[in-house]
Amino acid sequence: MKSRTSLLTQLASATLFLFSLLSLLSYPVRCQDNFLAIPNGAAEQYHFNFARNFFASVEAEKAERANYIAALRELEGLKGKVTASPDNLLRAFHLYDKVLIEFIRHYTYLYLRYAVNTTDEASNREASKLDAEFSKRTAFLQRELMQIKGQVLNRFVEQEPDLRIYLFAVESARRYQRHALSLQEEEALSITAPFNTEWQYGLYQELLRRTQFGTVGGADGQLDVRRQRAGIASHPDRAVREAGFKKLYLGYASQRDLYAFALINLVRARNRLAQLHHFEDAVEEAFFKSYWNEAEVSNLLEEVKKAVDVYKRYQRLRADHVKKQMGYVDVNLWDVSASLTGERLPRFTIEQASAVLREALSPLGSEYGRELALLLDPSNGRMDIVPGNNRKSGGFSKGFPGVATVFFSGGFAGYYNDMRVLTHESTHAIHRQLMINNGVLPAYAEGPHYLFESFAIFNELLLPDYLYQRETDPARKSYFLEQFFEGKGMTLFSVAQEEAIELAIYSAVGQGKIENADALDSLTKQISNRYSTWSAKHDELKMQWITSTLFYEDPLYDINYVYGALLALKYYEMFTRDPNQFLPRYLGLMRNGFNAPPDVLLKRYLDIDLHDPGLVTDAVRLLQDKVDLLEAVYSK
């Protein structure tokens, strides 16, 4: 039992935190003059501390790479002998775990150095080279694992029980037996990957860098059309928003032939590589990795498309509300992203955003809260969020057993979307940290990414809910409810649209039906009209095949957001119905890692059947109820 003094101290601390939080929440929605998302003098704290979390210097990283190479050579010493005995097999797993940790530590360091300074081409090349070499030199392991016979494996486990924990790793390798090439072929494809499927994203980034998107602005100064597009979208001056929207797409259009060249050649290369591995195309290969097949994904996307009316209803509701409030004769896409009161939209300093995030996610428990606080503490050097030139756009997190979990943002400017990205990517980081704390083996620290995304999207739903429930100002209350949809609530539909476009591109390129930007525009517009009320109104949106960065950076990844959103909406329903029953099981799933197929894990921990058609029905019903709530709020 805790002492009375301890309890009083905790109560006092909690009260102080509550008052602090209330003061934080009152500030960002009113005072916008001379706003600084990261206060003067604090910017240096919000960069990665590479020396503390990775290596003391570039030279130190290169020197320590010798240890990684030595471990890799030790693993290679088992080539051709991995399954010769139980001892060899267990040793191979242990050595691979060690090599994998060291590879990811070095690769992450190089990747992060490039992310914070995209002119550091040397780090980018080194990371790509390291990745290709790792794949080439470890390719033999999966090939030997997939060839082991079931009877032999069972006998090995009887003789060496410590192998039992690696059984799913063997099973995962054996899934690819039909898609295996000779070792020499696998090694050749691994080492040539940068020349086959990586140059296209490099070209995409270079096109963005060289394009003169221009600036727009009014009395408060000029804003860079692309780099400060969030500020433009929320600008109180309608003319500034319109000019920013049109200039942005004019910039994309100026290089559309080269964007098309990059995308079409990427699709062709990925399709051909997949066919070499005995898949029909890159789509089948991508789905196979996540334990789906094309029929299942097609059925899901079709069910989502059938329910798209709830998405269009939301779009019309937003437009009608803007029209009524502002008295516009005609409402455009750039009109729904700004405040309707004439004030600027809420902004949060990084300290305020961190406090809100910790409180909004406090239902996830003490371990989650402790790890989140450590990540957000700038003294730990695990965040890099200061805006600037030559930084990767967007946000991401990195982490692995034996490797620091970190968060990167192209630039935290204090808008709600910046806080949303912080919520999303910090969830990935904490998910990885929870697995580390639970002792998850490196072999099981990665898995189908739609589970990763489902956790992050669920937290993105909790954030606007928290802000909405605690807000008293009607206009700001409406704004936070809108962010439930704009953040990730409608991802089920918005990203289903993107994925439908991407899948159609892969199919059409494979059939030789797409050769240029005009064909990509036409296909994109045709599909977008089925999902969006805006695509017919704004011809610029036919260039979504350019603005969807993942088409180039991480092809066919978008389907993870569709499945992730579907699951997140289910989590949200379960959480709101019975948080005490849901949360321990949910956190158990987060901590567990990926030592079984994803559908097995979902059933085991949350009793969710991934193949249940009722998942879409339940998600749509939840969204309909939320849209009803928004309509009621608007009518007050």
C-alpha positions as CSV (number, residue, x, y, z in Angstrom):
1,M,0.0,0.0,0.0
2,K,1.3,3.5,-0.9
3,S,1.9,6.0,1.9
4,R,-0.5,8.9,2.5
5,T,2.3,11.3,1.8
6,S,3.0,9.6,-1.6
7,L,-0.7,9.8,-2.5
8,L,-0.9,13.5,-1.6
9,T,2.2,14.2,-3.6
10,Q,0.7,12.4,-6.6
11,L,-2.6,14.3,-6.2
12,A,-0.8,17.6,-6.0
13,S,1.3,16.7,-9.1
14,A,-1.8,15.6,-11.0
15,T,-3.6,18.9,-10.1
16,L,-0.6,21.0,-11.2
17,F,-0.4,19.1,-14.5
18,L,-4.1,19.6,-15.1
19,F,-3.9,23.3,-14.6
20,S,-0.8,23.5,-16.8
21,L,-2.6,21.5,-19.5
22,L,-5.7,23.8,-19.3
23,S,-3.5,26.8,-19.7
24,L,-1.7,25.1,-22.7
25,L,-5.0,24.4,-24.4
26,S,-6.3,27.9,-24.0
27,Y,-3.2,29.5,-25.7
28,P,-2.9,27.9,-29.1
29,V,-6.4,28.8,-30.3
30,R,-6.2,32.5,-29.6
31,C,-2.8,34.1,-29.7
32,Q,-1.2,33.8,-33.1
33,D,0.9,36.9,-33.3
34,N,4.6,36.1,-33.7
35,F,3.8,32.4,-33.1
36,L,6.9,30.2,-32.6
37,A,6.2,26.4,-32.7
38,I,9.7,25.8,-31.3
39,P,10.7,28.7,-29.0
40,N,13.8,30.7,-29.6
41,G,16.8,29.1,-28.0
42,A,15.2,25.7,-27.9
43,A,15.7,24.6,-31.5
44,E,19.0,22.9,-30.9
45,Q,17.4,20.6,-28.4
46,Y,15.0,19.3,-31.1
47,H,17.6,17.7,-33.3
48,F,18.9,14.2,-33.2
49,N,21.7,13.6,-30.7
50,F,23.6,11.2,-33.0
51,A,26.4,10.8,-30.6
52,R,24.2,9.7,-27.7
53,N,21.8,7.4,-29.7
54,F,24.0,6.1,-32.5
55,F,27.6,6.9,-33.2
56,A,30.0,9.7,-32.0
57,S,30.8,10.7,-35.6
58,V,30.8,9.6,-39.2
59,E,34.3,8.3,-38.7
60,A,33.2,6.3,-35.6
61,E,30.3,4.7,-37.6
62,K,32.7,3.6,-40.3
63,A,35.2,2.3,-37.8
64,E,32.5,0.3,-35.9
65,R,31.2,-1.1,-39.2
66,A,34.1,-3.6,-38.9
67,N,32.3,-5.3,-36.0
68,Y,29.2,-5.6,-38.2
69,I,31.3,-7.1,-41.1
70,A,32.9,-9.5,-38.7
71,A,29.6,-10.8,-37.5
72,L,28.3,-11.0,-41.1
73,R,31.3,-13.1,-42.1
74,E,30.7,-15.4,-39.1
75,L,27.2,-15.9,-40.3
76,E,28.4,-16.5,-43.9
77,G,30.6,-19.3,-42.4
78,L,27.4,-21.4,-42.1
79,K,26.5,-21.0,-45.8
80,G,25.5,-24.4,-47.1
81,K,25.5,-25.9,-43.5
82,V,22.6,-24.0,-41.8
83,T,20.4,-27.1,-41.6
84,A,23.2,-29.7,-41.2
85,S,22.5,-30.0,-37.4
86,P,20.3,-28.5,-34.7
87,D,23.3,-26.7,-33.3
88,N,24.0,-25.1,-36.7
89,L,20.4,-24.0,-37.1
90,L,20.2,-22.4,-33.7
91,R,23.6,-20.7,-34.2
92,A,22.5,-19.4,-37.5
93,F,19.4,-17.8,-35.9
94,H,21.4,-16.2,-33.1
95,L,24.0,-14.9,-35.5
96,Y,21.4,-13.5,-37.9
97,D,19.7,-11.7,-34.9
98,K,23.1,-10.1,-34.1
99,V,23.9,-9.2,-37.7
100,L,20.4,-7.8,-38.2
101,I,20.6,-5.5,-35.2
102,E,24.0,-4.2,-36.3
103,F,22.9,-3.7,-39.9
104,I,19.8,-1.7,-38.8
105,R,21.8,0.4,-36.4
106,H,24.3,1.5,-39.1
107,Y,21.6,1.8,-41.8
108,T,19.3,3.9,-39.6
109,Y,22.2,6.2,-38.7
110,L,23.0,6.8,-42.4
111,Y,19.3,7.2,-43.4
112,L,18.8,9.7,-40.6
113,R,21.8,11.7,-41.6
114,Y,20.4,12.0,-45.1
115,A,16.9,12.8,-43.8
116,V,18.1,15.8,-41.9
117,N,20.2,17.0,-44.8
118,T,19.2,15.7,-48.2
119,T,22.3,17.2,-49.8
120,D,24.3,14.5,-47.9
121,E,24.3,12.2,-50.9
122,A,27.2,10.3,-49.5
123,S,25.1,9.0,-46.5
124,N,22.3,8.2,-48.9
125,R,24.6,6.2,-51.2
126,E,26.2,4.4,-48.2
127,A,22.8,3.4,-46.8
128,S,21.6,2.1,-50.2
129,K,24.9,0.2,-50.7
130,L,24.7,-1.2,-47.2
131,D,21.1,-2.4,-47.7
132,A,21.9,-4.1,-51.0
133,E,25.0,-5.8,-49.6
134,F,23.1,-7.1,-46.5
135,S,20.4,-8.5,-48.7
136,K,23.0,-10.2,-51.0
137,R,25.1,-11.7,-48.3
138,T,22.2,-13.0,-46.2
139,A,20.1,-14.4,-49.0
140,F,21.5,-17.9,-48.5
141,L,19.9,-18.1,-45.1
142,Q,16.3,-17.9,-46.2
143,R,17.0,-20.2,-49.1
144,E,18.4,-22.9,-46.8
145,L,15.5,-22.4,-44.3
146,M,12.9,-22.9,-46.9
147,Q,14.4,-26.2,-48.0
148,I,14.4,-27.9,-44.6
149,K,11.9,-30.8,-44.4
150,G,9.2,-30.8,-41.8
151,Q,10.3,-34.2,-40.3
152,V,13.9,-33.0,-40.0
153,L,12.8,-29.7,-38.3
154,N,10.7,-31.6,-35.8
155,R,13.6,-33.9,-35.0
156,F,15.9,-30.8,-34.6
157,V,13.4,-29.2,-32.1
158,E,13.3,-32.4,-30.1
159,Q,17.1,-32.4,-29.9
160,E,17.4,-28.7,-29.3
161,P,14.2,-27.3,-27.6
162,D,15.6,-23.7,-27.9
163,L,14.7,-23.9,-31.6
164,R,11.0,-23.9,-30.9
165,I,10.9,-20.2,-30.6
166,Y,12.1,-19.9,-34.2
167,L,9.6,-22.2,-35.7
168,F,7.5,-19.4,-37.2
169,A,10.6,-17.8,-38.7
170,V,11.2,-21.1,-40.5
171,E,7.5,-21.3,-41.5
172,S,7.7,-17.7,-42.9
173,A,10.7,-18.6,-45.0
174,R,9.1,-21.7,-46.3
175,R,6.1,-19.7,-47.6
176,Y,8.4,-18.4,-50.3
177,Q,9.6,-21.8,-51.5
178,R,7.6,-21.5,-54.8
179,H,9.1,-18.0,-55.4
180,A,12.8,-18.8,-54.8
181,L,15.5,-18.4,-57.4
182,S,19.0,-19.8,-57.3
183,L,21.3,-18.3,-54.7
184,Q,23.4,-16.7,-57.4
185,E,20.3,-15.1,-59.0
186,E,19.0,-13.8,-55.6
187,E,22.4,-12.3,-54.8
188,A,22.6,-10.6,-58.2
189,L,19.1,-9.1,-57.8
190,S,19.9,-7.9,-54.3
191,I,23.1,-6.1,-55.3
192,T,21.5,-4.5,-58.4
193,A,18.4,-3.2,-56.5
194,P,19.5,0.4,-56.4
195,F,19.8,0.4,-60.2
196,N,16.4,-1.4,-60.8
197,T,13.9,0.1,-58.4
198,E,15.5,2.9,-56.3
199,W,16.6,5.5,-58.8
200,Q,12.9,6.5,-59.6
201,Y,12.3,7.9,-56.1
202,G,15.7,9.8,-56.3
203,L,14.5,11.4,-59.6
204,Y,11.1,12.2,-57.9
205,Q,12.9,14.0,-55.1
206,E,15.2,15.8,-57.5
207,L,12.2,17.0,-59.5
208,L,10.6,18.4,-56.4
209,R,13.9,20.2,-55.5
210,R,14.4,21.8,-58.8
211,T,10.8,23.0,-59.4
212,Q,10.1,26.6,-58.7
213,F,6.7,26.5,-57.0
214,G,6.9,30.2,-56.1
215,T,5.4,32.1,-53.2
216,V,2.1,33.6,-52.2
217,G,1.2,36.0,-49.5
218,G,-0.5,39.1,-48.2
219,A,0.1,41.6,-45.5
220,D,1.9,39.1,-43.3
221,G,4.6,38.2,-45.7
222,Q,5.4,35.6,-48.4
223,L,4.9,31.8,-48.0
224,D,6.7,29.1,-49.9
225,V,4.0,27.4,-52.0
226,R,5.2,23.8,-51.3
227,R,7.2,24.0,-48.1
228,Q,4.6,26.1,-46.3
229,R,1.5,24.6,-47.9
230,A,-0.1,23.9,-44.5
231,G,0.1,27.5,-43.6
232,I,-1.3,28.5,-47.0
233,A,-4.2,26.0,-46.7
234,S,-5.2,27.5,-43.3
235,H,-4.6,31.2,-44.3
236,P,-7.5,33.5,-43.4
237,D,-7.2,35.2,-46.9
238,R,-9.2,33.3,-49.4
239,A,-7.2,34.7,-52.3
240,V,-4.0,33.5,-50.7
241,R,-5.4,30.0,-50.4
242,E,-6.6,29.9,-53.9
243,A,-3.3,31.2,-55.4
244,G,-1.4,28.7,-53.3
245,F,-3.5,25.7,-54.5
246,K,-3.2,26.7,-58.1
247,K,0.5,27.5,-58.0
248,L,1.2,24.2,-56.3
249,Y,-0.3,22.2,-59.1
250,L,1.2,24.4,-61.7
251,G,4.6,23.4,-60.2
252,Y,3.8,19.7,-60.4
253,A,2.5,20.1,-64.0
254,S,5.7,21.7,-65.1
255,Q,7.6,18.4,-64.7
256,R,4.7,16.0,-65.3
257,D,6.4,14.2,-68.2
258,L,9.4,13.3,-66.0
259,Y,7.2,12.2,-63.1
260,A,5.4,9.9,-65.5
261,F,8.7,8.6,-66.8
262,A,9.8,7.8,-63.2
263,L,6.5,6.1,-62.2
264,I,6.0,4.1,-65.4
265,N,9.5,2.7,-65.3
266,L,9.2,1.9,-61.6
267,V,6.0,-0.1,-62.2
268,R,7.6,-1.9,-65.2
269,A,10.7,-2.8,-63.1
270,R,8.8,-4.0,-60.1
271,N,6.4,-6.1,-62.2
272,R,9.3,-7.7,-64.0
273,L,11.2,-8.4,-60.8
274,A,8.1,-10.0,-59.3
275,Q,7.6,-12.1,-62.4
276,L,11.2,-13.4,-62.0
277,H,10.1,-14.6,-58.6
278,H,7.2,-16.4,-60.1
279,F,4.5,-13.9,-59.1
280,E,2.0,-12.7,-61.6
281,D,3.1,-9.1,-61.0
282,A,4.3,-6.7,-58.2
283,V,0.8,-6.4,-56.8
284,E,0.5,-10.2,-56.1
285,E,4.0,-10.1,-54.5
286,A,3.1,-7.1,-52.3
287,F,-0.1,-8.7,-51.1
288,F,1.6,-12.1,-50.5
289,K,4.0,-10.5,-48.0
290,S,1.1,-9.3,-45.9
291,Y,-0.7,-12.7,-46.0
292,W,-3.4,-11.4,-48.4
293,N,-4.4,-12.5,-51.9
294,E,-5.7,-10.3,-54.7
295,A,-9.3,-11.6,-54.4
296,E,-9.4,-10.6,-50.7
297,V,-8.1,-7.1,-51.3
298,S,-10.4,-6.6,-54.3
299,N,-13.4,-7.6,-52.3
300,L,-12.4,-5.2,-49.5
301,L,-11.9,-2.3,-51.9
302,E,-15.3,-3.1,-53.5
303,E,-17.1,-3.1,-50.2
304,V,-15.5,0.2,-49.3
305,K,-16.5,1.7,-52.7
306,K,-20.1,0.6,-52.2
307,A,-20.2,2.5,-48.9
308,V,-18.6,5.7,-50.3
309,D,-21.8,7.7,-49.9
310,V,-20.9,8.4,-46.3
311,Y,-17.6,9.9,-47.4
312,K,-19.4,12.1,-50.1
313,R,-22.0,13.1,-47.5
314,Y,-19.2,14.3,-45.3
315,Q,-17.6,16.3,-48.1
316,R,-20.9,17.9,-49.0
317,L,-21.7,18.7,-45.4
318,R,-18.4,20.5,-45.0
319,A,-18.9,22.5,-48.2
320,D,-22.5,23.4,-47.3
321,H,-21.4,24.6,-43.9
322,V,-18.7,26.8,-45.4
323,K,-21.1,28.2,-47.9
324,K,-23.6,29.1,-45.2
325,Q,-21.1,30.5,-42.7
326,M,-19.1,32.5,-45.2
327,G,-21.8,33.5,-47.7
328,Y,-19.8,32.1,-50.7
329,V,-21.7,31.6,-53.9
330,D,-19.4,28.8,-54.8
331,V,-17.3,26.7,-52.5
332,N,-13.9,25.3,-53.5
333,L,-11.5,22.8,-52.0
334,W,-9.3,25.6,-50.6
335,D,-12.3,27.0,-48.7
336,V,-12.8,24.0,-46.4
337,S,-9.3,24.1,-44.9
338,A,-9.5,27.5,-43.2
339,S,-11.1,28.9,-40.1
340,L,-14.7,30.2,-40.6
341,T,-14.4,32.8,-37.9
342,G,-11.7,34.9,-39.6
343,E,-9.2,33.9,-37.0
344,R,-6.2,31.6,-37.8
345,L,-6.6,28.0,-37.0
346,P,-5.3,26.6,-33.7
347,R,-1.6,26.2,-33.4
348,F,0.5,24.5,-30.7
349,T,4.0,25.0,-29.5
350,I,6.0,21.7,-29.3
351,E,5.7,21.8,-25.5
352,Q,1.9,22.2,-25.7
353,A,1.6,19.5,-28.4
354,S,3.7,17.2,-26.2
355,A,1.5,17.8,-23.2
356,V,-1.7,17.3,-25.1
357,L,-0.4,14.1,-26.7
358,R,0.6,12.6,-23.3
359,E,-2.7,13.4,-21.8
360,A,-4.8,12.3,-24.8
361,L,-3.0,8.9,-24.9
362,S,-2.9,8.5,-21.1
363,P,-5.6,5.7,-21.2
364,L,-2.9,3.5,-22.8
365,G,-1.3,3.0,-19.4
366,S,1.8,3.8,-17.5
367,E,4.4,2.0,-19.6
368,Y,3.1,3.6,-22.8
369,G,3.0,7.0,-21.0
370,R,6.6,6.6,-19.6
371,E,8.0,5.7,-23.0
372,L,6.2,8.5,-24.8
373,A,7.5,11.0,-22.3
374,L,11.1,9.8,-22.8
375,L,10.7,10.1,-26.6
376,L,9.2,13.6,-26.4
377,D,11.8,14.8,-23.9
378,P,14.2,16.9,-26.0
379,S,17.1,16.2,-23.7
380,N,17.2,12.6,-25.0
381,G,17.9,13.7,-28.6
382,R,15.4,11.3,-30.1
383,M,13.4,13.8,-32.1
384,D,14.4,15.9,-35.1
385,I,11.6,18.3,-36.0
386,V,13.1,21.8,-36.6
387,P,11.9,23.2,-40.1
388,G,14.6,24.0,-42.6
389,N,15.9,23.6,-46.1
390,N,17.1,20.3,-47.5
391,R,15.1,18.0,-45.2
392,K,13.0,15.0,-46.1
393,S,9.3,15.9,-46.2
394,G,6.7,14.2,-44.0
395,G,7.4,12.2,-40.9
396,F,8.6,8.8,-39.9
397,S,10.0,6.9,-37.0
398,K,12.8,4.3,-36.7
399,G,13.6,1.7,-34.0
400,F,14.5,-1.9,-33.5
401,P,15.8,-4.2,-30.7
402,G,19.2,-2.8,-29.8
403,V,18.6,0.4,-31.8
404,A,17.2,3.7,-30.4
405,T,13.6,4.5,-31.3
406,V,13.5,8.0,-32.8
407,F,11.0,10.3,-34.6
408,F,11.6,12.6,-37.5
409,S,9.5,15.4,-39.0
410,G,10.3,17.6,-42.0
411,G,9.3,20.5,-39.8
412,F,7.0,21.0,-36.8
413,A,5.1,24.3,-37.4
414,G,2.5,23.9,-34.7
415,Y,-0.5,23.1,-36.9
416,Y,-3.0,20.4,-36.0
417,N,-1.6,18.3,-38.8
418,D,1.9,18.5,-37.3
419,M,0.5,17.3,-34.0
420,R,-1.3,14.5,-35.8
421,V,1.9,13.4,-37.5
422,L,3.6,13.5,-34.1
423,T,0.9,11.3,-32.7
424,H,1.1,8.8,-35.6
425,E,4.9,8.4,-35.8
426,S,5.4,8.4,-32.1
427,T,3.0,5.5,-31.9
428,H,5.2,3.6,-34.3
429,A,8.2,4.4,-32.1
430,I,6.5,3.4,-28.8
431,H,5.1,0.3,-30.4
432,R,8.7,-0.7,-31.2
433,Q,9.8,0.2,-27.7
434,L,7.1,-1.9,-26.2
435,M,8.3,-4.9,-28.2
436,I,11.8,-4.2,-27.1
437,N,10.7,-4.0,-23.4
438,N,8.9,-7.3,-23.9
439,G,12.1,-9.0,-25.2
440,V,10.7,-9.6,-28.7
441,L,13.4,-11.3,-30.9
442,P,14.7,-9.4,-33.8
443,A,13.3,-12.0,-36.1
444,Y,9.8,-11.0,-34.9
445,A,10.2,-7.3,-34.5
446,E,8.9,-6.6,-38.0
447,G,5.7,-7.9,-39.6
448,P,2.8,-6.9,-41.9
449,H,2.7,-3.1,-41.8
450,Y,-1.0,-2.8,-41.6
451,L,-0.9,-3.8,-38.0
452,F,1.7,-1.0,-37.3
453,E,-0.6,1.4,-39.1
454,S,-3.7,0.3,-37.3
455,F,-2.1,1.2,-33.9
456,A,-1.0,4.6,-35.2
457,I,-4.4,5.4,-36.8
458,F,-6.2,4.4,-33.6
459,N,-4.2,7.0,-31.6
460,E,-4.9,9.5,-34.3
461,L,-8.6,9.0,-33.5
462,L,-8.1,9.4,-29.8
463,L,-6.3,12.8,-30.3
464,P,-9.2,14.8,-31.8
465,D,-11.7,13.1,-29.6
466,Y,-9.7,14.3,-26.6
467,L,-9.6,17.9,-27.9
468,Y,-13.2,17.9,-28.9
469,Q,-14.5,16.6,-25.5
470,R,-12.5,19.3,-23.6
471,E,-13.2,22.3,-25.8
472,T,-15.9,24.8,-24.9
473,D,-15.7,27.3,-27.7
474,P,-18.2,26.3,-30.4
475,A,-16.1,27.1,-33.4
476,R,-13.0,25.3,-32.1
477,K,-15.1,22.4,-31.0
478,S,-16.4,22.0,-34.5
479,Y,-12.8,22.3,-35.8
480,F,-11.6,19.4,-33.6
481,L,-14.5,17.2,-34.6
482,E,-13.7,17.9,-38.2
483,Q,-10.1,16.7,-37.6
484,F,-11.5,13.3,-36.5
485,F,-12.4,12.9,-40.2
486,E,-9.6,14.9,-41.8
487,G,-6.9,13.3,-39.8
488,K,-7.6,9.6,-40.3
489,G,-11.4,9.0,-39.7
490,M,-12.1,8.9,-43.5
491,T,-8.8,7.2,-44.5
492,L,-10.8,4.1,-45.2
493,F,-12.2,6.0,-48.2
494,S,-9.5,8.6,-49.1
495,V,-6.7,6.0,-49.2
496,A,-8.9,3.4,-50.8
497,Q,-9.2,5.9,-53.7
498,E,-5.4,6.2,-53.8
499,E,-4.9,2.5,-53.8
500,A,-7.5,2.0,-56.5
501,I,-5.5,4.4,-58.6
502,E,-2.2,2.7,-57.9
503,L,-3.6,-0.8,-58.6
504,A,-5.1,0.5,-61.9
505,I,-1.8,2.0,-62.9
506,Y,0.0,-1.3,-62.3
507,S,-2.5,-3.2,-64.3
508,A,-2.6,-0.8,-67.2
509,V,1.2,-0.4,-67.4
510,G,1.5,-4.2,-67.3
511,Q,-0.9,-4.4,-70.2
512,G,1.0,-1.7,-72.1
513,K,-2.0,0.7,-71.9
514,I,-0.2,3.6,-70.2
515,E,2.8,5.3,-71.8
516,N,2.6,9.0,-70.7
517,A,1.3,11.6,-68.3
518,D,-1.9,12.2,-70.2
519,A,-2.9,8.5,-69.8
520,L,-2.1,8.7,-66.0
521,D,-4.2,11.9,-65.7
522,S,-7.1,10.3,-67.4
523,L,-7.0,7.1,-65.4
524,T,-6.7,9.0,-62.1
525,K,-9.6,11.3,-62.9
526,Q,-11.9,8.4,-63.8
527,I,-11.3,6.6,-60.5
528,S,-11.3,9.8,-58.3
529,N,-14.8,10.7,-59.6
530,R,-16.1,7.6,-57.9
531,Y,-14.9,8.6,-54.5
532,S,-14.7,12.4,-54.3
533,T,-17.1,15.3,-54.8
534,W,-14.1,17.5,-55.5
535,S,-12.3,15.8,-58.4
536,A,-14.9,16.9,-61.1
537,K,-14.7,20.5,-59.8
538,H,-10.9,20.8,-59.7
539,D,-9.1,19.4,-62.7
540,E,-5.8,19.7,-60.9
541,L,-6.7,16.7,-58.8
542,K,-6.1,14.4,-61.8
543,M,-2.4,14.8,-60.9
544,Q,-2.9,12.8,-57.7
545,W,-0.5,10.2,-59.2
546,I,2.2,12.8,-58.7
547,T,1.2,14.1,-55.3
548,S,0.9,10.6,-53.8
549,T,4.5,10.4,-52.7
550,L,4.3,6.7,-51.6
551,F,3.7,5.7,-55.2
552,Y,7.4,6.5,-55.7
553,E,8.9,6.0,-52.3
554,D,7.2,2.9,-51.0
555,P,5.1,1.4,-53.9
556,L,1.9,-0.5,-53.0
557,Y,2.1,0.6,-49.4
558,D,-1.2,2.4,-49.3
559,I,-3.3,-0.7,-48.9
560,N,-1.8,-1.0,-45.4
561,Y,-3.6,2.3,-44.5
562,V,-6.9,0.9,-45.8
563,Y,-6.6,-2.3,-43.7
564,G,-5.1,-0.2,-40.9
565,A,-8.0,2.3,-40.9
566,L,-10.5,-0.5,-40.9
567,L,-8.9,-2.1,-37.8
568,A,-8.4,1.2,-36.1
569,L,-12.1,2.0,-36.4
570,K,-12.8,-1.4,-34.9
571,Y,-10.4,-0.7,-32.0
572,Y,-12.1,2.7,-31.5
573,E,-15.5,1.0,-31.3
574,M,-14.3,-1.6,-28.8
575,F,-12.4,1.1,-26.7
576,T,-15.4,3.4,-26.4
577,R,-17.7,0.5,-25.6
578,D,-15.6,-1.1,-22.9
579,P,-12.1,0.4,-22.4
580,N,-11.3,-1.8,-19.4
581,Q,-11.7,-5.0,-21.3
582,F,-10.2,-3.7,-24.6
583,L,-7.0,-1.9,-23.5
584,P,-5.1,-4.8,-21.7
585,R,-5.7,-7.1,-24.7
586,Y,-4.8,-4.3,-27.2
587,L,-1.5,-3.5,-25.4
588,G,-0.8,-7.2,-25.3
589,L,-1.0,-7.3,-29.1
590,M,1.3,-4.3,-29.4
591,R,3.9,-5.9,-27.1
592,N,3.8,-9.3,-28.7
593,G,5.6,-8.8,-31.9
594,F,5.0,-10.9,-35.0
595,N,5.5,-14.5,-34.1
596,A,2.4,-15.7,-35.9
597,P,0.4,-14.7,-39.0
598,P,-1.5,-11.3,-38.5
599,D,-5.0,-12.8,-38.7
600,V,-4.0,-15.3,-35.9
601,L,-2.7,-12.5,-33.7
602,L,-5.8,-10.4,-34.2
603,K,-8.0,-13.3,-33.3
604,R,-5.9,-14.4,-30.3
605,Y,-5.7,-11.0,-28.6
606,L,-8.8,-9.1,-29.7
607,D,-11.1,-11.8,-31.2
608,I,-11.2,-9.9,-34.5
609,D,-11.8,-11.9,-37.6
610,L,-9.9,-10.0,-40.4
611,H,-12.1,-11.7,-43.0
612,D,-15.4,-10.8,-41.4
613,P,-17.4,-8.6,-43.9
614,G,-19.0,-7.1,-40.8
615,L,-15.8,-5.1,-40.2
616,V,-16.6,-2.7,-43.1
617,T,-20.3,-2.5,-42.0
618,D,-19.3,-1.6,-38.4
619,A,-16.8,0.9,-39.6
620,V,-19.3,2.6,-41.9
621,R,-21.9,2.7,-39.1
622,L,-19.5,4.4,-36.8
623,L,-18.6,7.0,-39.4
624,Q,-22.2,7.6,-40.1
625,D,-22.8,8.3,-36.4
626,K,-19.9,10.7,-36.4
627,V,-21.1,12.5,-39.4
628,D,-24.6,12.8,-37.8
629,L,-22.8,14.4,-34.8
630,L,-21.0,16.8,-37.0
631,E,-24.3,17.8,-38.7
632,A,-25.9,18.4,-35.3
633,V,-22.9,20.5,-34.2
634,Y,-23.2,22.6,-37.4
635,S,-26.9,23.1,-36.9
636,K,-26.4,24.7,-33.4
